[in-house]
């Protein structure tokens, strides 16, 4: 470690990368949380904390992706 503090690279690594914040990856992680949830019920505040999502809007984006997927795969 640098006694003067973290380097720029270390600082960047301490925050989630763009890939780690991508909607697709967050959605997959959300689905995993949902599958682990008791009775299939997931508190969105808990999900936001687990996914390190700071804005509620991002959780709504994830649920919209899942709703859209359900509509695509739902038989007519």
N, C-alpha and C positions, 0 to 999 in steps of 0.2 A: 504494500500500500504506500501511497505517496503521503508523506507527513504533512504536506501543504494542503491536502484535501483531495477529493476525487478528480480524476482527469475528465476531460470532456467525453471520452469514450465510455468511462465508467458511469458517468451521469446519464448518458443516453441509454445505456443498458439497464439502468434501474427503473426506467419508465417502459411501459409496454410498447413494443414495436408496432408499426403500422399494420403488419400482418396479424399480430396478436389482437388488434382492435377491429379487424375486418368483420363485416356483418356475417359473412359465411361461417367463419370460425366461431364467433360468439354464438351464432345460432346452433351450431353443433354442440357446443358446451352447454347451452341452455337446454337442449334436448336431453343431454346426459343427466343434468340436474333434475329435469322433469321425470325421467325414468326412475331415478333414485328416490323421488319424493313419495312420501306416504300417501296412499290412495290417489296418486297422480295429481295432488294439489301442491302447488309451489307458490310460496309467498314471493311476490315480485321484488320486495325490498331485500329479501335474503338472496334472491338470484342476482340482483344488481350488485350487492356486496361481494358475492362469490365470484362474479365475472369482472369485478373491479370497474364497473360501469358507473360513471359519475352523473350521467344525465338519464332521467326517466325516459326521455325520448328514444334513447337507444334500445331500451327494453321494448317499447312499443314497436320499434322497427323490427325487432326480432319476432315478436308475436305476429306482426303483419306478414313476414316472410313465411311463417308456419301456416297462417290462415290461407295465404295464396297457394302454398303447396298442397294443402288439403283440397282446395278447389280444383287444382289441376288433376289430382288423382281420384277425385270422387266420381263414381260411375253416374251416368245420366239416368 
